[in-house]
Amino acid sequence: MNLITGAAGHLGNVLARELVRRGEPVRVLVLPGEDTSSLDGLPVEKVEGNILIPASLEKAFQGVDTVFHMAALVSLLEEHAPILYRVNVEGTLNVLQAARSCGVRRIVYTSSIHALARPPHGVPIDETLPFDTQNPAGAYDRTKAMASEAVRQAACSDLDAVIVCPTGVIGPYDFRRSEMGEMFLDWISTPVNWLIPGAFDFVDVRDVAVGHILARDLGDRSETYILGGEQISIPRLYSLVKEAIGSRIRAITLPIDVAMALAVLAEKYYRLAHKRPRFTRYSIETLLSNSAINIEKARRRLSYQPRTLAESVRDTVAWWMENARKTRSTVRI
């Protein structure tokens, strides 16, 4: 039996789909009252629980062979550090303890490329980099690093666990409108868009889901594997979207200093309007930072083979154009 925490999210529901496609049994841990429409039609067993309440995990973890721990909280604002720590770190510790108590064979932990130390430009980002628990870039980065280090230490002690670090995830089945999904939707539906300079490494959600299964089956205990795709500039990514929809959407690229000034105002607006932050100083700094990702370890050890970004963008745009009405913007901090 496979158990997925955070299964109703973008990556979680795609992993569930892939496991079901392979004929494997799937159990999903969902919050009480959580919207699970992203899992509609899938033959999965739903068990309610909360990674912040250890006693609620026992039923879900009983008889499980592999736990894919994906449940996490994302925020681009430093002020949310306390709740990020509770969910991302304390929640992961609770998952590890539940796995011990119930005799789970293997844990696949979904970390993030942001959990690794950020080297300067010119230095490839690979698995030799440590998890940076003191990362000044943001609380999300630090808490994912802390959780990753906790999983690694458990794997070196009494649990069989592997860690995967996806880069920027895009792709279909984004029913809850992830940050990248919202961006794609904006680009598709708006005649003129404002772009931020910079670049990042983006990967198809379907390839990341397969990468998790490969890590389960082929990954070495306590090892980390980066699941990346291709590095691309934001203007070039926009061009791929434009080509995919075949329309005359236009974009204006903001100068860095203007973008930073607007980001400060945007963050204040998000706080006052209680809206999910998207355009922030953190997001700009991320796009300007080193994103030269090396995925050779995953290619070599796991036979991980991500598809081209052009193919992923075409499929993503097609999915959004057909399914946008079925999605909804979720409330996130």
C-alpha positions in Angstrom: 0.0 0.0 0.0 1.2 3.5 -0.9 0.2 6.4 1.3 0.4 10.0 0.0 0.2 13.0 2.4 -0.8 16.2 0.6 -2.4 14.1 -2.1 -5.1 16.7 -3.0 -2.4 19.2 -4.1 -0.9 19.5 -7.6 2.0 17.0 -7.3 0.0 14.8 -4.9 -2.9 14.1 -7.2 -0.6 13.6 -10.2 1.4 11.0 -8.2 -1.9 9.3 -7.2 -2.9 9.2 -10.9 0.5 7.6 -11.9 0.4 5.0 -9.1 -3.2 4.1 -10.1 -2.2 3.9 -13.7 0.4 1.3 -12.7 -2.2 -0.7 -10.9 -0.9 0.0 -7.4 -3.1 0.5 -4.3 -3.2 4.1 -3.1 -4.3 5.6 0.2 -4.4 9.3 0.7 -4.2 11.4 3.9 -6.6 14.3 3.7 -7.5 17.0 6.2 -11.0 16.8 7.7 -13.3 18.6 5.3 -10.6 19.2 2.7 -11.6 19.7 -0.9 -10.5 16.5 -2.6 -12.1 17.2 -6.0 -8.7 16.9 -7.6 -8.9 13.2 -6.8 -12.4 12.6 -8.2 -12.7 9.5 -10.2 -9.6 7.9 -8.8 -9.9 4.6 -7.0 -8.0 5.7 -3.9 -8.8 5.1 -0.2 -9.3 8.4 1.6 -8.4 8.6 5.3 -8.8 11.8 7.3 -5.9 13.0 9.4 -3.6 15.9 10.2 0.2 15.7 10.3 0.1 18.2 13.2 -2.0 15.8 15.3 0.0 12.6 15.8 -2.9 10.5 17.1 -4.8 11.1 13.9 -2.1 9.4 11.7 -2.2 5.9 13.1 -5.2 4.7 10.9 -3.7 6.1 7.7 -0.2 4.6 8.4 -1.4 1.1 9.3 -0.4 -1.6 6.7 1.5 0.9 4.5 4.6 -0.1 2.7 5.7 3.3 1.3 4.8 6.8 2.5 5.2 9.7 0.0 5.3 12.7 2.4 4.3 15.7 0.3 2.1 17.7 2.7 3.7 21.1 3.3 2.9 24.8 3.6 4.3 27.3 1.1 4.6 31.0 1.8 6.9 33.7 0.3 6.7 35.9 3.3 9.1 35.8 6.3 6.4 36.7 8.8 4.8 33.3 8.3 7.9 31.5 9.7 6.1 30.1 12.9 3.3 28.4 11.0 5.8 27.2 8.3 7.9 25.6 11.0 4.9 23.9 12.6 3.7 22.3 9.3 6.9 21.7 7.5 9.2 20.7 10.3 7.0 19.5 13.2 4.6 17.9 10.8 7.4 16.0 9.2 8.7 14.8 12.6 5.2 13.5 13.3 5.2 11.6 10.0 8.5 10.0 10.8 7.3 8.9 14.2 4.1 7.5 12.7 6.2 5.6 10.2 8.3 4.1 13.0 5.3 3.1 15.0 3.5 1.4 12.1 6.5 -0.3 10.5 6.5 1.6 7.2 9.2 0.1 4.9 10.2 3.3 3.1 9.6 7.0 3.2 10.0 9.2 0.1 10.2 12.8 1.3 9.4 15.7 -1.0 11.8 18.4 -0.2 12.6 21.3 -2.6 15.5 22.7 -4.6 15.1 25.7 -2.2 16.1 23.6 0.7 19.7 23.3 -0.6 22.3 25.9 -0.1 22.4 28.6 -2.8 25.8 28.7 -4.5 26.9 31.8 -6.5 26.5 31.9 -10.3 28.9 29.6 -12.1 28.6 26.8 -9.5 26.3 24.0 -10.5 23.6 23.1 -8.1 23.7 19.4 -7.2 23.3 16.9 -4.4 26.7 17.6 -2.9 25.3 20.9 -1.5 24.1 20.7 2.1 20.6 21.5 3.3 20.8 25.1 4.4 18.9 25.4 7.7 20.1 29.0 8.1 19.2 30.2 4.6 18.5 33.9 4.8 16.4 33.8 1.6 13.2 32.9 3.4 11.4 30.9 6.0 10.1 28.4 3.5 13.6 27.6 2.4 14.8 27.1 6.0 11.9 25.0 7.1 12.1 22.7 4.1 15.9 22.4 4.8 15.2 21.6 8.5 12.7 18.9 7.6 15.0 17.4 5.0 17.8 17.2 7.5 15.5 15.5 10.0 14.6 12.9 7.3 18.2 12.4 6.4 19.2 11.9 10.1 16.3 9.4 10.5 17.5 7.5 7.4 21.0 7.3 8.9 19.5 5.9 12.1 16.3 3.8 12.2 14.2 4.6 9.1 14.6 3.8 5.4 14.1 7.1 3.6 15.1 8.9 0.5 14.7 12.6 -0.3 13.8 14.2 -3.6 14.2 17.9 -4.5 11.9 19.1 -7.3 12.7 22.4 -9.0 9.9 24.7 -10.4 6.9 22.4 -11.0 4.5 23.1 -13.9 2.0 20.9 -15.7 -1.6 19.7 -16.0 -4.0 18.6 -13.3 -3.4 21.8 -11.3 -6.9 22.0 -9.9 -5.9 24.2 -6.9 -4.0 26.7 -9.0 -0.4 26.6 -7.8 1.7 29.7 -8.0 3.0 28.6 -11.4 -0.5 27.6 -12.5 -1.9 31.0 -11.6 0.9 32.6 -13.7 0.1 30.4 -16.7 -3.6 31.2 -16.4 -2.8 34.9 -16.2 -0.6 34.7 -19.3 -3.3 32.8 -21.2 -6.2 35.1 -20.3 -4.5 38.5 -20.3 -3.7 40.4 -23.6 -0.7 42.2 -22.1 1.4 40.8 -19.2 4.3 42.2 -17.1 7.3 40.0 -16.8 10.1 39.8 -14.3 13.7 39.4 -15.7 15.5 36.3 -14.7 15.4 32.5 -15.1 14.7 29.3 -13.3 14.6 25.5 -13.8 11.2 24.2 -14.5 10.0 20.6 -14.6 6.8 18.8 -15.6 4.7 17.6 -12.7 4.2 14.2 -14.4 8.0 13.7 -14.5 8.4 14.6 -10.9 5.7 12.1 -10.0 7.5 9.4 -11.9 10.7 10.5 -10.2 9.2 9.9 -6.8 8.3 6.3 -7.8 11.8 5.8 -9.2 13.3 7.1 -5.9 11.1 4.6 -4.0 12.2 1.7 -6.2 15.8 2.6 -7.0 16.9 5.3 -4.6 19.6 4.5 -2.0 18.7 5.0 1.7 19.5 8.5 3.0 20.3 9.8 -0.4 19.0 13.0 -2.1 18.0 13.3 -5.7 17.2 16.5 -7.6 14.3 16.2 -9.9 14.8 19.1 -12.4 14.0 19.8 -16.0 15.3 22.8 -18.0 16.6 26.2 -17.1 14.8 28.9 -19.0 14.4 32.7 -18.8 10.9 34.0 -17.9 10.6 35.9 -21.3 11.5 32.7 -23.2 9.0 30.7 -21.1 6.3 33.3 -22.0 7.2 32.9 -25.6 6.6 29.1 -25.4 3.2 29.8 -23.9 2.5 32.3 -26.6 3.4 29.8 -29.3 1.2 27.1 -27.6 -1.9 29.3 -27.7 -1.2 30.8 -31.1 -2.4 34.3 -30.1 -1.0 37.7 -30.1 -0.6 38.2 -26.3 2.2 40.6 -25.5 4.5 41.2 -22.6 6.5 44.0 -21.1 9.6 43.1 -19.1 10.1 45.3 -16.0 13.5 46.7 -15.1 14.8 45.1 -11.9 14.7 48.2 -9.8 11.1 48.9 -10.9 10.1 45.3 -10.2 11.6 45.4 -6.7 9.8 48.7 -5.8 6.5 47.3 -7.0 7.1 44.1 -5.1 7.3 46.0 -1.8 3.9 47.6 -2.5 2.5 44.3 -3.6 3.5 42.6 -0.4 1.6 45.3 1.6 -1.4 44.9 -0.6 -1.4 41.1 -0.1 -1.4 41.6 3.7 -4.3 44.1 3.6 -6.3 42.1 1.1 -5.6 38.8 2.7 -4.6 37.4 -0.6 -2.0 34.7 -1.5 1.4 36.4 -2.2 2.8 35.9 -5.7 4.7 38.9 -6.8 7.3 39.4 -3.9 10.9 40.3 -3.4 11.6 36.7 -2.7 10.2 35.6 -6.1 12.3 38.2 -7.9 15.5 37.3 -5.9 14.8 33.6 -6.8 14.6 34.3 -10.5 17.9 36.3 -10.3 19.7 33.7 -8.3 21.7 30.8 -9.6 19.4 28.1 -11.2 22.0 26.0 -13.0 20.7 22.6 -11.9 22.6 19.4 -12.4 20.3 16.3 -12.6 22.9 13.8 -13.6 22.7 11.9 -10.3 18.9 11.2 -10.9 19.5 10.4 -14.5 22.3 7.9 -13.6 21.0 6.3 -10.5 17.2 6.4 -11.1 17.0 6.5 -14.9 15.1 9.7 -14.5 14.3 11.2 -17.9 12.2 14.5 -17.9 10.5 15.5 -21.1 11.3 18.7 -22.9 10.0 22.0 -21.5 8.4 22.8 -24.9 6.3 19.6 -24.6 5.4 20.4 -21.0 4.3 23.9 -21.8 2.1 22.8 -24.7 0.4 20.2 -22.5 0.0 22.7 -19.7 -1.5 25.3 -21.9 -3.9 22.8 -23.4 -5.0 21.6 -20.0 -5.6 25.1 -18.7 -7.6 26.1 -21.8 -9.8 23.0 -21.3 -10.1 22.9 -17.5 -9.7 26.4 -16.2 -13.4 26.5 -15.1 -12.9 23.3 -13.0 -10.1 24.9 -11.0 -10.3 27.3 -8.1 -7.9 29.6 -6.4 -7.1 28.2 -2.9 -6.6 30.3 0.2 -2.9 30.1 1.1 -0.7 32.3 3.2 
